[in-house]
Amino acid sequence: MAAALMAIRFYSKSDTHREFSNCRAVRRKFELHPELKAMLLATGEEELIESVPTDTYWGVGRDGTGLNLLGKIIARIRVELRVGG
């Protein structure tokens, strides 16, 4: 039982680190490319969806039930860019 809990905690830390690293990289992409930043800001408040049929972690997957973490990260960056420039 303890080993299973350790594995769950490790997996959770790994995911958090992966999401943080991806968020930094994506933010930097929009900072370095003003044309992409403008395109992102032009989406207004629309939901952003990473539509990759084989990825249910970063995207929505084939059936649309995935986590869409990349879409959520980009939406959060959109808000940050709008507020802080």
MIDREN-938026 format. One record per residue (C-alpha): residue number from 1; residue in three letters; x, z, y. Coordinates in steps of 0.25 Angstrom, whole numbers, plus 5000, padded with zeros to 4 digits. Example, Ala and Ser with C-alpha at 12.3 -4.5 7.8 and 13.67 -1.06 7.14 Angstrom:
<atom n="1" res="Ala" u="5049" w="5031" v="4982"/>
<atom n="2" res="Ser" u="5055" w="5029" v="4996"/>
END
This chain:
<atom n="1" res="Met" u="5000" w="5000" v="5000"/>
<atom n="2" res="Ala" u="5011" w="5004" v="5010"/>
<atom n="3" res="Ala" u="5018" w="4991" v="5007"/>
<atom n="4" res="Ala" u="5006" w="4983" v="5010"/>
<atom n="5" res="Leu" u="5004" w="4990" v="5023"/>
<atom n="6" res="Met" u="5018" w="4987" v="5027"/>
<atom n="7" res="Ala" u="5016" w="4973" v="5024"/>
<atom n="8" res="Ile" u="5004" w="4972" v="5033"/>
<atom n="9" res="Arg" u="5011" w="4979" v="5045"/>
<atom n="10" res="Phe" u="5023" w="4970" v="5043"/>
<atom n="11" res="Tyr" u="5014" w="4958" v="5043"/>
<atom n="12" res="Ser" u="5007" w="4963" v="5056"/>
<atom n="13" res="Lys" u="5020" w="4965" v="5063"/>
<atom n="14" res="Ser" u="5025" w="4951" v="5059"/>
<atom n="15" res="Asp" u="5012" w="4945" v="5064"/>
<atom n="16" res="Thr" u="5013" w="4953" v="5077"/>
<atom n="17" res="His" u="5028" w="4948" v="5079"/>
<atom n="18" res="Arg" u="5024" w="4934" v="5076"/>
<atom n="19" res="Glu" u="5012" w="4934" v="5086"/>
<atom n="20" res="Phe" u="5021" w="4940" v="5097"/>
<atom n="21" res="Ser" u="5032" w="4930" v="5094"/>
<atom n="22" res="Asn" u="5022" w="4918" v="5094"/>
<atom n="23" res="Cys" u="5016" w="4923" v="5107"/>
<atom n="24" res="Arg" u="5029" w="4924" v="5114"/>
<atom n="25" res="Ala" u="5033" w="4910" v="5110"/>
<atom n="26" res="Val" u="5019" w="4904" v="5114"/>
<atom n="27" res="Arg" u="5019" w="4911" v="5127"/>
<atom n="28" res="Arg" u="5033" w="4905" v="5130"/>
<atom n="29" res="Lys" u="5028" w="4891" v="5126"/>
<atom n="30" res="Phe" u="5018" w="4892" v="5137"/>
<atom n="31" res="Glu" u="5028" w="4898" v="5147"/>
<atom n="32" res="Leu" u="5038" w="4886" v="5145"/>
<atom n="33" res="His" u="5028" w="4875" v="5145"/>
<atom n="34" res="Pro" u="5019" w="4875" v="5158"/>
<atom n="35" res="Glu" u="5010" w="4864" v="5153"/>
<atom n="36" res="Leu" u="5007" w="4871" v="5140"/>
<atom n="37" res="Lys" u="5004" w="4884" v="5148"/>
<atom n="38" res="Ala" u="4994" w="4875" v="5157"/>
<atom n="39" res="Met" u="4987" w="4870" v="5145"/>
<atom n="40" res="Leu" u="4985" w="4884" v="5139"/>
<atom n="41" res="Leu" u="4980" w="4889" v="5152"/>
<atom n="42" res="Ala" u="4970" w="4877" v="5153"/>
<atom n="43" res="Thr" u="4964" w="4882" v="5140"/>
<atom n="44" res="Gly" u="4957" w="4893" v="5148"/>
<atom n="45" res="Glu" u="4950" w="4903" v="5139"/>
<atom n="46" res="Glu" u="4949" w="4894" v="5127"/>
<atom n="47" res="Glu" u="4952" w="4900" v="5114"/>
<atom n="48" res="Leu" u="4965" w="4894" v="5109"/>
<atom n="49" res="Ile" u="4966" w="4891" v="5094"/>
<atom n="50" res="Glu" u="4978" w="4887" v="5085"/>
<atom n="51" res="Ser" u="4971" w="4877" v="5076"/>
<atom n="52" res="Val" u="4980" w="4876" v="5064"/>
<atom n="53" res="Pro" u="4973" w="4875" v="5051"/>
<atom n="54" res="Thr" u="4984" w="4881" v="5043"/>
<atom n="55" res="Asp" u="4987" w="4893" v="5052"/>
<atom n="56" res="Thr" u="4977" w="4905" v="5052"/>
<atom n="57" res="Tyr" u="4987" w="4914" v="5059"/>
<atom n="58" res="Trp" u="4991" w="4907" v="5072"/>
<atom n="59" res="Gly" u="4979" w="4898" v="5071"/>
<atom n="60" res="Val" u="4965" w="4897" v="5066"/>
<atom n="61" res="Gly" u="4967" w="4890" v="5053"/>
<atom n="62" res="Arg" u="4958" w="4880" v="5046"/>
<atom n="63" res="Asp" u="4946" w="4888" v="5047"/>
<atom n="64" res="Gly" u="4947" w="4894" v="5061"/>
<atom n="65" res="Thr" u="4948" w="4908" v="5056"/>
<atom n="66" res="Gly" u="4963" w="4910" v="5059"/>
<atom n="67" res="Leu" u="4969" w="4920" v="5068"/>
<atom n="68" res="Asn" u="4973" w="4910" v="5079"/>
<atom n="69" res="Leu" u="4984" w="4919" v="5084"/>
<atom n="70" res="Leu" u="4991" w="4907" v="5091"/>
<atom n="71" res="Gly" u="4979" w="4904" v="5099"/>
<atom n="72" res="Lys" u="4977" w="4919" v="5103"/>
<atom n="73" res="Ile" u="4992" w="4920" v="5107"/>
<atom n="74" res="Ile" u="4990" w="4907" v="5116"/>
<atom n="75" res="Ala" u="4977" w="4912" v="5122"/>
<atom n="76" res="Arg" u="4984" w="4926" v="5125"/>
<atom n="77" res="Ile" u="4996" w="4918" v="5132"/>
<atom n="78" res="Arg" u="4986" w="4910" v="5140"/>
<atom n="79" res="Val" u="4980" w="4923" v="5146"/>
<atom n="80" res="Glu" u="4994" w="4928" v="5149"/>
<atom n="81" res="Leu" u="4998" w="4915" v="5155"/>
<atom n="82" res="Arg" u="4985" w="4915" v="5164"/>
<atom n="83" res="Val" u="4987" w="4929" v="5168"/>
<atom n="84" res="Gly" u="5002" w="4929" v="5170"/>
<atom n="85" res="Gly" u="5006" w="4915" v="5172"/>
END
